[in-house]
């Protein structure tokens, strides 16, 4: 399956000069960490969805030998819909999942092969808040983490807990993640 790293954000919530995929955690950019997890999971192809908002991410992707695809840059959902018009199915990966593992990706792909329908990976609101994070979106008692199988059909949830669900929406959350990583 093709994986698309969604890396075209505007950086509005982070209020930083650096593009989110280029933030370094434990010596590697988030883009490097995600692409390594995808390669180790043996996905067929990795694309990085970039926009006019992420020129440095586009440069870094090329240095990492990753193909890029330009999206309109109107938002995560809109850009995902744009990509859905180009590809029948793909694994959508938000570029703010610094602790994503190849194990989770393999599990998700196995679940997709079993169900053959769209899947959204979620975690519980309670678990998310215990980690000191504030979700930007909730669906009932769940927080979508930004990892999805996009295809036709009725969506289902795949619920997980733990560090690999961490994404961050503010500078304070990033600082907390970085501090806890050093502890």
Secondary structure, DSSP 4 states (H G I P E B T S, - for coil): -EEEEE-----TTT--SS-GGG-EETTEEHHHHHHHHHHHTT-SEEEEEE-TT-HHHHHHHHHTT-EEEE---S-HHHHHHHHHTT-S-EEEEETT-TT--HHHHHHHHHHHHHH-S-EEEEEEHHHHHHTT---S--BTTEEEEEEEEE-SS--EEEE--SGGG----SHHHHHHHHHHHH-
